[in-house]
Amino acid sequence: MMSHSADGVGIALCSLLAALLSSETYGRATYWPLWALPWLLILVLLLLALLGTDEAALQAARLQRSRALCRALKQIGREAPMSSASG
């Protein structure tokens, strides 16, 4: 799900693109890469957002992070000096 700030950026980009295309200089056919690039970027971002990451890949990444965290915490536990609670 996209955030509100991303929606605002999209609206700003669309209005900027509309202004560029309506100008006589950039509206010509020689500048098609200039006005096609934002649309390509928007399309790629939408596809990435819609396709997302599959559940198996997410689960594998979570498991990998969990194992790394466990190893780090065990190492910290071994290095921590044992101190008695004084009260």
C-alpha positions as CSV (number, residue, x, y, z in Angstrom):
1,M,0.0,0.0,0.0
2,M,1.3,3.4,-0.9
3,S,1.6,6.2,1.6
4,H,0.0,9.6,1.2
5,S,3.3,11.3,0.5
6,A,3.8,8.9,-2.4
7,D,0.4,9.9,-3.8
8,G,1.4,13.6,-3.5
9,V,4.6,12.9,-5.4
10,G,2.7,11.1,-8.1
11,I,0.3,14.0,-8.4
12,A,3.1,16.5,-8.6
13,L,4.9,14.4,-11.3
14,C,1.8,14.0,-13.3
15,S,1.1,17.8,-13.3
16,L,4.7,18.5,-14.2
17,L,4.6,16.0,-17.0
18,A,1.3,17.6,-18.3
19,A,3.0,21.0,-18.2
20,L,6.0,19.7,-20.2
21,L,3.9,18.0,-22.8
22,S,1.7,21.0,-23.3
23,S,4.7,23.2,-23.9
24,E,5.7,23.7,-27.6
25,T,9.4,22.8,-27.1
26,Y,9.0,19.5,-25.3
27,G,5.8,18.4,-27.0
28,R,7.6,17.5,-30.2
29,A,8.4,13.9,-31.2
30,T,12.1,14.4,-30.8
31,Y,11.7,14.6,-27.0
32,W,9.7,11.3,-26.6
33,P,12.3,9.8,-24.3
34,L,11.9,12.7,-22.0
35,W,8.2,12.4,-21.6
36,A,8.2,8.6,-21.8
37,L,10.6,8.0,-19.0
38,P,8.3,9.1,-16.1
39,W,5.6,6.9,-17.4
40,L,8.0,4.0,-17.6
41,L,9.1,4.7,-14.0
42,I,5.5,4.9,-12.8
43,L,4.7,1.6,-14.6
44,V,7.7,-0.2,-13.0
45,L,6.9,1.1,-9.5
46,L,3.2,0.0,-9.9
47,L,4.3,-3.4,-11.1
48,L,6.7,-3.8,-8.2
49,A,4.0,-2.8,-5.7
50,L,1.4,-5.1,-7.2
51,L,3.6,-8.1,-7.6
52,G,5.4,-7.7,-4.3
53,T,7.4,-10.5,-2.8
54,D,6.1,-14.0,-2.4
55,E,5.4,-15.4,1.1
56,A,8.1,-18.0,0.9
57,A,10.8,-15.4,0.2
58,L,9.5,-13.3,3.1
59,Q,9.5,-16.3,5.4
60,A,13.1,-17.2,4.4
61,A,14.3,-13.7,5.1
62,R,12.5,-13.6,8.5
63,L,14.1,-16.9,9.4
64,Q,17.6,-15.7,8.3
65,R,17.3,-12.5,10.3
66,S,16.0,-14.4,13.4
67,R,19.0,-16.8,13.2
68,A,21.4,-14.0,12.9
69,L,19.9,-12.2,15.8
70,C,20.0,-15.4,18.0
71,R,23.7,-15.8,17.2
72,A,24.4,-12.2,18.0
73,L,22.6,-12.4,21.3
74,K,24.3,-15.6,22.3
75,Q,27.7,-14.0,21.6
76,I,26.7,-11.0,23.7
77,G,25.6,-13.3,26.5
78,R,28.9,-15.1,26.5
79,E,30.9,-11.9,26.6
80,A,28.8,-10.3,29.4
81,P,30.4,-10.6,32.8
82,M,28.4,-12.3,35.4
83,S,27.5,-10.0,38.2
84,S,25.5,-10.7,41.3
85,A,22.5,-8.5,42.1
86,S,23.3,-6.2,44.9
87,G,20.4,-4.8,46.8
